[in-house]
Amino acid sequence: MSRSRLPGLGLALVAIVAISGCASRAPSPERAPAKRADTGLDRMERLTLTANRCWFKSRDPAFAPYSIAPELSSFSGRPRFLLVPKGRLEARPLLVVEGAAGSTDVATYGPLLDTPLRSRLEADLDRWRAGSTSCDA
């Protein structure tokens, strides 16, 4: 074997080692992305979209006197949506549906809960919190 072939072989080995260093590796536990804290935003976005679709876009007569006012961007960690008198987004809310950071709880309060619409509101919200996107009970 001549000495002129050894440098070529050495270069080939160096190239193989360099290429293998580029292969993807599973992330080490130290490099794994940190788990995001549950802000309740994703859950409240789904509830708001479903409520809007089922109560308002469907033209449900029970909700004709109301408008939905999403307030999902909240620095308090409590994203929510409101039902207000139709066309009066600045009016006092008749219903507040509010999420909480780090919790699956959704609080509801407001004067609409003192009306015959209460059972419908609670049934729909309970079903949607459980993961359903159906408008029918």
Secondary structure, DSSP 8 states (H G I E B T S, - for coil): --TTHHHHHHHHHHHHHHHHTTS-----TTTS-------SHHHHHHHHHHHIIIIIITT-GGGTTEEEEEE---TTS--EEEEEETT-TTS--SEEEEE-TT---EEEESGGGGSTTHHHHHHHHHHHHTT---S--
